[in-house]
Amino acid sequence: AVVSTQSTGDLLKSKAKEIPETNNKVSEVFDLVRKIEPALSTMPEIVNRLTTLKAIHEHAAQFATNLSALEATQATVTKNLANQAALLKKVEDNISENLKQINDNCANVSSRIDKLGKKK
């Protein structure tokens, strides 16, 4: 029974110490509420503004995503155009070489025809 009385006494002392701490905390919260009370009337406006800004930020984020995709597509198109230009240059060079070869062949055929014509 002595142990239980001593435990109860310790418990009461502990609770008595907690009461001022609790009062201090309640007082701090009350002071905080008094400080923010003037701002409470503007809260609906702030919430509406934040909601509007959220939508704007979402649109801006989507725009940024779309812009990045567009830039990537543009880079791909630019690369493909460069490749096509290189291929076109090769085709033009090949056509030029083929035309030269055709002209040389025609000149050779013409020369042979002339030689055959002189032999008769």
Contacts in CASP RR format, 6 or more apart in sequence:
PFRMAT RR
TARGET T0000
AUTHOR 0000-0000-0000
METHOD contacts of the structure
MODEL  1
AVVSTQSTGDLLKSKAKEIPETNNKVSEVFDLVRKIEPALSTMPEIVNRL
TTLKAIHEHAAQFATNLSALEATQATVTKNLANQAALLKKVEDNISENLK
QINDNCANVSSRIDKLGKKK
END
